[in-house]
């Protein structure tokens, strides 16, 4: 938008009627929504999320990552309303899965219309990650549930002290047992 307005004034737009400038500004503003919003472009093309992910994978713009987890810590970030799983994926590494989409896999037993068993964390799962910005686009879960430790009242600052950002798909190089110790001590 800034470049468009700069070009507009460079070409003498300042001498034109102010309503023309306002019209150019609105045109630039709304065109940026179309140009910069992949979801809007996919909607126009009629492309489903699955087709989009398959296209990214086939063009090598995304990658499929497979994980094997042995244990999990689960808590709710009350400041954002997001659910967080930190899973031990071995070799001194953990992975953080963070977002409201994770509630789709939690146990619901207090609403007869929505009853569901816990579906995640599982021992095997896969993530589709966009290579450009490491965004997690999709998650495929396994069937074998692993034990999770649910922690209440987590002090997020303690995780930040360990350089854990709580980003979806974040690979954490802090050993799982240290994260567990910090969270269970303060939770």
C-alpha positions in Angstrom: 0.0 0.0 0.0 2.8 2.4 0.9 4.6 1.8 -2.4 1.3 2.3 -4.3 0.6 5.6 -2.6 4.2 6.7 -3.1 3.8 6.0 -6.9 0.5 7.8 -6.9 2.0 10.9 -5.4 5.1 10.6 -7.6 2.9 10.6 -10.7 1.2 13.8 -9.6 -1.6 12.4 -7.5 -1.2 15.3 -5.0 -2.6 17.7 -7.5 -5.7 15.7 -8.3 -9.0 15.8 -6.5 -8.7 14.4 -2.9 -11.5 12.0 -3.6 -9.4 10.3 -6.3 -6.6 9.8 -3.7 -9.1 8.3 -1.3 -10.4 6.0 -4.0 -6.8 4.9 -4.9 -6.1 4.3 -1.2 -9.2 2.1 -0.8 -8.3 0.2 -4.0 -4.8 -0.4 -2.7 -6.1 -1.4 0.7 -8.6 -4.0 -0.6 -6.3 -5.3 -3.2 -3.7 -6.1 -0.6 -6.2 -8.3 1.2 -6.7 -10.3 -2.0 -3.0 -10.5 -2.9 -1.7 -11.2 0.6 -4.4 -13.6 1.8 -3.8 -17.2 0.7 -7.1 -18.3 2.2 -9.1 -15.8 0.1 -7.3 -16.8 -3.1 -8.0 -20.5 -2.3 -11.7 -19.6 -1.8 -11.8 -17.9 -5.2 -10.2 -20.9 -6.8 -12.5 -23.3 -5.0 -9.6 -25.2 -3.5 -10.2 -27.2 -0.3 -7.7 -27.2 2.6 -6.7 -30.8 1.7 -6.1 -29.9 -1.9 -4.0 -26.9 -0.8 -1.9 -29.0 1.5 -1.4 -31.7 -1.2 -0.4 -29.0 -3.7 2.2 -27.6 -1.2 3.6 -31.1 -0.6 3.8 -31.9 -4.3 5.6 -28.6 -5.0 8.0 -29.2 -2.1 6.7 -26.1 -0.3 5.7 -28.1 2.7 7.0 -31.2 4.4 5.5 -34.1 6.3 7.2 -34.8 9.6 6.6 -38.0 11.5 7.0 -38.2 15.3 7.0 -40.9 17.9 6.1 -39.6 21.4 6.5 -41.4 24.7 4.9 -38.9 27.1 3.1 -35.6 27.2 2.4 -32.6 29.4 -0.9 -30.9 28.8 -2.1 -27.6 30.1 -4.3 -24.7 29.1 -2.8 -21.2 28.5 -5.4 -19.2 30.3 -4.0 -15.9 28.8 -5.0 -17.1 25.3 -7.5 -19.9 25.8 -5.2 -22.3 23.9 -4.5 -25.8 24.7 -0.8 -26.9 24.8 0.8 -30.3 24.6 4.5 -30.7 25.1 5.4 -34.1 23.9 8.7 -36.0 24.5 9.8 -37.1 21.0 13.2 -38.6 22.2 16.8 -37.7 22.0 16.6 -34.7 24.3 13.9 -33.1 22.2 10.3 -32.2 22.7 7.7 -30.6 20.5 5.1 -28.1 21.5 1.7 -28.2 19.9 -0.3 -25.1 20.7 -3.7 -23.9 19.6 -7.4 -24.0 20.0 -7.6 -26.7 17.3 -6.3 -29.2 19.9 -9.6 -29.1 21.8 -11.0 -31.2 19.0 -9.0 -34.1 20.4 -9.8 -33.7 24.2 -12.1 -35.7 26.3 -15.6 -34.2 26.7 -17.7 -35.9 29.3 -19.8 -33.1 30.7 -22.1 -32.5 27.7 -24.2 -35.5 26.6 -24.5 -34.1 23.0 -20.7 -33.7 22.6 -19.4 -36.7 24.5 -16.1 -37.8 23.1 -13.1 -39.8 24.3 -9.6 -38.3 24.3 -8.0 -38.8 20.9 -4.6 -37.2 21.4 -1.7 -37.3 22.4 -0.9 -40.5 20.6 2.4 -42.4 20.3 2.7 -41.6 16.6 1.6 -38.5 14.8 2.5 -36.5 11.8 2.6 -32.8 11.0 2.5 -31.0 7.7 4.7 -27.9 8.0 5.0 -25.1 5.6 8.7 -24.6 4.7 8.5 -20.8 4.2 7.6 -20.0 7.8 7.4 -23.4 9.7 3.6 -23.0 10.1 1.9 -26.2 11.1 -0.8 -26.7 8.4 -2.2 -30.1 9.4 -1.9 -32.8 11.9 -2.6 -36.5 11.5 -2.9 -38.4 14.7 -2.3 -42.1 15.5 -4.5 -44.4 17.4 -2.4 -45.5 20.4 -2.9 -43.0 23.2 0.0 -42.2 25.5 -0.1 -41.1 29.1 -0.4 -37.4 29.6 0.1 -35.3 32.7 -2.5 -32.6 32.9 -1.2 -29.5 34.7 -3.4 -26.8 36.2 -2.4 -23.1 36.7 0.8 -23.2 34.7 3.2 -20.2 35.1 4.0 -19.4 31.5 6.9 -17.3 32.5 8.7 -20.4 33.8 8.5 -21.8 30.3 9.8 -18.6 28.8 12.8 -18.8 31.1 13.7 -22.1 29.4 13.4 -20.3 26.0 10.2 -22.1 25.2 8.0 -19.7 23.1 4.8 -21.8 23.1 4.5 -21.8 19.3 2.6 -24.4 17.4 5.1 -27.0 16.1 8.0 -25.5 18.1 10.9 -28.0 18.5 12.3 -27.7 22.0 15.8 -28.7 22.8 15.3 -28.6 26.6 15.0 -32.2 27.9 11.5 -33.3 28.6 12.2 -34.2 32.3 13.4 -30.6 33.0 10.2 -29.2 31.4 8.1 -31.6 33.4 10.0 -30.7 36.6 9.5 -27.0 36.1 5.8 -27.3 35.3 4.8 -29.8 38.0 6.8 -27.8 40.6 4.8 -24.7 39.8 1.6 -26.2 38.6 
